[in-house]
Amino acid sequence: MNKNTFTAVQLAKGEVNVYDFETVKLHAYKTNDFIDNEVFIVEKAGKAVILESPCFFDNVEELTTYLNGDYRNAGCLSRCWCNIPAGYAEICYVECSGIL
């Protein structure tokens, strides 16, 4: 894996680096929060799993916006299962139309 070969998507607060391995993509979301957290999303065939959710509300909202495809240059994940804390259940299953 070449750590320097990725597509960068600048968000309002953080940044997502998308590593394309042809059959699988890794979305590495740098939250730029107090603890310098990074969230990893593994995508295959338009479906994805979030391996770790963000810790802070503003990052949860930003990641939700990204997953819903509002950053169209990065594409859109059709379905995404995650471990967002209780109270944020509405973003745990994301449906969108702009499939990669």
C-alpha positions, 0 to 999 in steps of 0.5 A: 500500500502506498500511503501517498496515493489517495484522493483528498476530499476537503470537508468543512472541518476535517478531510477524507483520504480515499484509497482505491484498491480497485475492488475495495476502497478505504475512506480515512476521515481525519476529524481534526478534533481535540484528540486527533481522531481518524475514522476508517470506512471500508467500501466494497460494491457501493456498501460500506462499514464504518470501523469507528465512529467519530467522538464529537457531534460536529464530526458525526454531522460532517461524516453524515453529510459526506456519507449522504453524498453531498461531496459528490466528487467523492461519490456516495455510499449506498448503504453504510452500517456503523456504530454511532452512539444512541440518539443518532440512529437516523444516520446509522443506515444511509441510503442515497442515489449517487452510487459510485 
